[in-house]
Amino acid sequence: MNGHESRPPGADAEADLAWCRDAVQDVSRTFALTVDVLEEPMSTHICLGYLLCRIADTVEDAGHIPPAEQAAALETYDEAIDPASDVSIDAFLTEIDPWLPPERDRSADWTVVANADRVLAAFETLPEDVQAAIVPPVSELVSGMAMFVERHAGNGGLRISSREELEEYCYYAAGTVGNLITNLLTRGDLAAEKRRILYETAEDFGLLLQLVNISKDVYDDYTEENNVYLPAEWLDEEGVEQDALVDPANRDEAAAVVDRTADHARSFLDDAEAYLTAMPLKHGNTLAAWGVPFLLAVGTLRELAARPEDALTERGVKVSREEVYAVVAAMSSTGRDSVSELRHQIADQPFHRAISNPQSR
């Protein structure tokens, strides 16, 4: 990561922001696409809001931190990002310091956690109304993650029990982010009906993306973080224990639950599309920023339908790089009236093949 670690956070606002922009590129290439196709000032607002969320997400996923210490660190972080609190970000860094990997072994995610003071310093330069739009949903995400860590403290990792708990988790992890985006988009004048539609569908947009990630990342979530998001009640119906879901002997049965989880994600597609077509293109917002992840989620659901068993192996499930490039290019040159058509094309076959072979549409 191209860093400015030698400068104290807050000493140079431009340097802090440049560091944060580099950090987004390193922690999530997918989300970096979103930041890159937004215009200013939305690009900066979303970049910093995302990093604030990513810090909490990294701590929550850390299997090497005992649950009590995890929850305590998240609660301190929640207070530190609250402008009304006297708790400083240094208090969070002090709590998390014993659990930081050595600098030479530090991933991009943990580098961001270690530089939480730099992220917050950049964030605090934003206008007050922007901070007020971002802090409440981030705080809800952080407190929700702390709650889940405490709830599953005796399991060695998260073990989702039911569809209801799965949706609850997805709300805290991603529905809150939908609300964050909507808070930013609805600042200033906006027709009441459009505002209503946005807030009614924002959480569904987030839940769609989170459920797709959960469906495709089963193997990595279990082997790398010891988390199982596929509901125990669904696995029980197939005769599979959560701690045996990646066992090859259970491949077909567990794949049926992956398919069921992906099918649940599909139930949010219509509302997620409604969110896209209602969002205002102001404050530097662009349709491509959110249309790309939506359409890539559609493509991932297509791949999951074809090979749900791959989500249970190192192979994983993902759309090709060629399709990503084709989707980005299409969304950068089209309007919201095309979203539905693109969705149905991509649900049918990889988009780069569809546009190279029009007769196959």
C-alpha positions in Angstrom: 0.0 0.0 0.0 1.3 3.4 -0.9 1.3 5.0 2.5 2.0 8.2 4.4 2.5 6.4 7.7 5.3 8.7 8.8 3.0 11.7 9.0 0.9 12.1 12.1 -2.9 11.6 11.3 -4.6 14.9 10.8 -1.4 16.8 10.1 -2.1 16.8 6.3 -5.7 16.2 5.3 -4.8 15.6 1.7 -2.2 13.0 2.7 -4.7 11.2 4.9 -7.3 11.1 2.1 -4.7 9.9 -0.4 -3.8 7.1 2.1 -7.5 6.1 2.4 -8.0 6.0 -1.4 -5.0 3.7 -1.7 -6.3 1.6 1.1 -9.7 1.0 -0.6 -7.9 -0.3 -3.7 -6.0 -2.8 -1.5 -8.8 -4.1 0.7 -11.5 -4.5 -1.9 -11.0 -4.4 -5.7 -14.7 -4.8 -6.1 -15.6 -1.9 -3.9 -12.8 0.1 -5.4 -14.7 -0.1 -8.7 -17.6 1.7 -6.9 -15.4 4.4 -5.5 -13.7 4.9 -8.9 -16.9 5.4 -10.9 -18.4 7.8 -8.4 -17.7 11.5 -8.8 -16.8 14.0 -6.1 -17.8 14.6 -3.4 -19.7 11.2 -3.2 -16.5 9.3 -4.1 -14.7 10.6 -1.0 -17.8 10.2 1.2 -18.3 6.6 0.3 -14.6 5.8 0.4 -14.3 6.9 4.0 -17.7 5.5 5.1 -16.6 2.1 3.7 -13.3 2.1 5.5 -15.0 2.9 8.8 -17.2 -0.1 8.2 -14.3 -2.3 7.1 -12.4 -1.7 10.3 -15.2 -3.1 12.3 -15.7 -6.0 9.9 -12.0 -7.0 10.1 -12.2 -7.1 14.0 -15.4 -9.1 13.9 -13.9 -11.7 11.5 -10.7 -12.1 13.6 -10.8 -15.6 14.9 -7.5 -15.1 16.9 -9.2 -12.5 19.2 -11.2 -13.9 22.2 -14.8 -13.0 21.8 -14.9 -10.8 25.0 -11.9 -8.8 23.8 -13.5 -8.6 20.3 -16.8 -7.2 21.6 -15.0 -4.8 23.9 -12.8 -3.4 21.1 -15.9 -3.0 18.8 -17.7 -1.1 21.6 -14.8 1.2 22.1 -14.5 1.8 18.3 -18.3 2.6 18.3 -17.8 5.2 20.9 -14.7 6.6 19.2 -16.5 7.4 16.0 -19.3 9.1 17.9 -18.7 12.9 17.7 -20.6 13.3 21.0 -18.3 10.9 22.9 -15.1 11.7 24.8 -13.6 8.4 23.8 -10.7 8.8 21.3 -9.7 6.6 18.5 -6.4 6.1 20.4 -8.4 4.1 23.0 -9.5 1.7 20.3 -6.0 1.4 18.9 -4.7 0.6 22.4 -7.2 -2.1 22.9 -6.6 -3.7 19.5 -2.8 -3.3 19.5 -2.1 -6.7 21.2 -4.1 -8.4 18.4 -2.5 -6.7 15.4 -0.4 -9.1 13.3 3.3 -8.1 13.0 3.7 -5.3 10.5 5.6 -7.5 8.0 2.7 -10.0 8.1 -0.1 -7.5 8.1 -2.8 -7.8 5.4 -4.4 -4.8 3.8 -7.4 -5.1 6.1 -5.2 -5.1 9.2 -3.2 -2.2 7.9 -6.4 -0.2 7.8 -7.3 -1.3 11.4 -3.8 -0.2 12.5 -4.3 3.2 10.8 -7.9 3.8 12.1 -6.7 7.1 13.4 -5.8 8.2 9.9 -9.2 7.1 8.5 -11.0 9.0 11.2 -8.8 12.1 10.8 -9.8 12.1 7.1 -13.4 11.5 7.9 -13.6 14.4 10.4 -12.6 16.8 7.7 -16.0 16.1 5.9 -18.9 18.6 6.2 -21.0 18.1 9.4 -24.1 17.0 7.4 -22.1 14.3 5.7 -20.7 13.0 9.0 -24.2 13.1 10.4 -25.4 10.9 7.5 -22.6 8.4 7.9 -22.1 7.9 11.6 -25.5 6.5 12.7 -25.6 3.6 10.2 -21.9 2.8 10.8 -22.6 2.8 14.6 -25.5 0.5 14.1 -23.2 -1.9 12.0 -20.5 -1.8 14.7 -22.9 -2.4 17.6 -24.6 -5.2 15.7 -21.3 -6.9 15.0 -20.4 -6.7 18.7 -23.8 -8.2 19.6 -23.2 -11.2 17.2 -19.7 -11.8 18.6 -21.1 -11.9 22.1 -24.1 -14.1 21.1 -21.8 -16.7 19.5 -18.9 -16.4 22.0 -19.0 -20.1 22.9 -18.9 -21.4 19.3 -15.4 -20.3 18.2 -17.0 -18.3 15.4 -20.4 -17.3 14.2 -23.0 -20.1 13.7 -26.2 -18.7 12.2 -29.2 -20.7 13.4 -32.2 -19.7 11.3 -33.3 -17.7 8.4 -34.4 -14.9 10.7 -31.0 -14.7 12.3 -29.4 -14.8 8.9 -31.4 -11.8 7.8 -30.7 -10.0 11.1 -26.9 -10.5 10.5 -27.2 -9.3 6.9 -29.1 -6.2 8.1 -26.3 -5.2 10.4 -23.5 -6.1 8.0 -25.0 -4.6 4.8 -28.6 -3.2 5.3 -27.0 -0.5 7.4 -24.7 0.3 4.5 -27.8 0.7 2.3 -29.1 3.2 4.8 -25.7 5.0 4.8 -25.8 5.4 1.0 -29.4 6.6 1.2 -28.7 9.1 4.0 -26.1 10.7 1.7 -28.3 10.7 -1.4 -31.3 12.2 0.4 -29.6 15.3 1.7 -31.3 18.4 0.4 -34.4 18.6 -1.7 -35.9 15.4 -2.8 -39.5 14.4 -3.7 -41.3 12.7 -0.8 -42.3 9.7 -2.9 -38.7 9.1 -4.1 -37.4 9.4 -0.6 -40.0 6.9 0.6 -39.0 4.4 -2.1 -35.3 4.7 -1.4 -35.7 4.1 2.4 -38.1 1.2 1.8 -35.7 -0.6 -0.6 -32.2 0.5 0.7 -31.9 -2.4 3.2 -33.0 -4.9 0.5 -30.2 -3.6 -1.8 -27.7 -4.3 1.0 -29.2 -7.7 1.9 -29.1 -8.9 -1.7 -25.3 -8.2 -1.9 -24.6 -9.7 1.5 -26.6 -12.9 0.8 -24.8 -13.3 -2.5 -21.4 -13.0 -0.7 -22.5 -15.5 1.9 -23.7 -18.0 -0.7 -20.5 -17.9 -2.8 -18.0 -17.6 0.1 -19.0 -20.6 2.2 -15.6 -22.3 2.0 -13.5 -19.3 2.8 -15.8 -18.1 5.6 -15.5 -21.5 7.3 -11.9 -22.4 6.7 -10.4 -18.9 7.2 -12.7 -17.3 9.7 -14.6 -20.3 11.3 -17.9 -18.6 10.5 -20.9 -20.5 9.2 -23.7 -18.3 7.8 -25.8 -21.1 6.2 -28.6 -21.5 8.7 -28.4 -24.6 11.0 -32.1 -25.2 10.5 -31.6 -25.5 6.7 -28.6 -27.7 7.1 -30.4 -29.9 9.6 -33.1 -30.6 7.0 -30.4 -32.0 4.8 -28.7 -34.0 7.6 -25.6 -31.8 7.7 -23.9 -30.4 10.8 -22.6 -26.9 10.5 -19.0 -28.0 11.4 -19.1 -30.6 8.6 -20.5 -28.5 5.8 -17.3 -28.5 3.7 -16.8 -32.2 4.2 -16.8 -33.8 0.7 -19.1 -36.5 2.1 -21.8 -33.9 2.5 -21.2 -32.1 -0.8 -24.6 -32.7 -2.4 -26.6 -32.0 0.7 -24.7 -28.8 1.6 -24.9 -27.7 -2.0 -28.7 -27.8 -1.7 -28.4 -25.3 1.2 -26.1 -23.1 -0.8 -28.7 -23.1 -3.5 -31.5 -22.3 -1.0 -29.5 -19.4 0.4 -28.9 -18.1 -3.2 -32.6 -18.5 -3.9 -33.3 -16.4 -0.8 -31.0 -13.7 -2.2 -33.0 -13.7 -5.4 -36.1 -12.6 -3.4 -34.4 -9.2 -2.9 -33.6 -8.6 -6.6 -36.8 -6.7 -7.5 -36.5 -4.2 -4.6 -32.8 -3.8 -5.2 -33.5 -2.9 -8.8 -36.2 -0.5 -7.6 -33.6 1.2 -5.3 -31.3 1.6 -8.3 -33.9 3.2 -10.5 -35.1 5.6 -7.8 -31.7 6.9 -6.6 -31.0 10.5 -7.5 -27.8 11.2 -9.5 -26.6 14.1 -7.4 -23.8 14.9 -4.9 -21.5 13.0 -7.4 -23.6 9.9 -7.4 -23.6 7.7 -10.5 -25.8 4.9 -11.6 -22.7 2.8 -12.5 -21.4 2.9 -9.0 -24.3 0.8 -7.7 -25.5 -0.8 -10.9 -22.2 -2.7 -11.3 -22.3 -4.5 -8.0 -26.0 -5.2 -8.5 -25.4 -6.8 -12.0 -22.4 -8.7 -10.8 -24.6 -10.1 -8.0 -27.0 -11.2 -10.7 -24.1 -12.9 -12.5 -22.9 -14.6 -9.4 -26.4 -15.9 -8.7 -26.4 -17.4 -12.2 -23.1 -19.1 -11.5 -24.3 -20.4 -8.2 -27.4 -21.9 -9.8 -25.1 -23.8 -12.2 -22.6 -25.0 -9.7 -23.6 -24.5 -6.0 -21.2 -27.2 -4.9 -18.2 -25.0 -6.0 -19.0 -22.6 -3.0 -18.0 -25.5 -0.7 -14.5 -25.9 -2.2 -11.4 -23.8 -2.8 -12.6 -23.3 -6.4 -15.3 -20.9 -5.2 -17.9 -19.2 -7.3 -17.3 -15.9 -9.2 -17.9 -14.2 -12.4 -15.0 -13.9 -14.9 -12.8 -10.9 -15.2 -14.1 -10.5 -18.8 -17.6 -10.3 -17.6 -16.7 -7.7 -14.9 -15.1 -5.5 -17.6 -18.1 -5.8 -19.9 -20.5 -4.9 -17.1 -18.5 -1.9 -16.0 -18.3 -0.7 -19.6 -22.0 -1.1 -20.2 -23.0 0.6 -17.0 -20.7 3.5 -17.7 -22.5 4.3 -20.9 -26.1 3.5 -20.2 -29.1 4.9 -18.3 -31.3 3.6 -15.6 -33.9 2.4 -18.2 -31.4 -0.3 -19.3 -30.9 -1.8 -15.8 -33.8 -4.3 -16.1 -32.7 -5.5 -19.6 -29.1 -5.9 -18.5 -30.3 -7.8 -15.4 -32.2 -10.3 -17.5 -29.4 -10.7 -20.1 -26.8 -11.4 -17.3 -29.2 -13.8 -15.5 -29.3 -15.8 -18.7 -25.6 -16.0 -19.7 -22.2 -14.2 -19.1 -22.6 -10.7 -20.3 -19.4 -10.6 -22.4 -20.7 -13.6 -24.3 -24.2 -12.1 -24.8 -22.8 -8.9 -26.4 -20.4 -10.8 -28.6 -23.1 -13.1 -29.8 -26.4 -11.1 -30.1 -28.2 -14.1 -31.6 -27.9 -15.9 -28.3 -29.9 -13.3 -26.4 
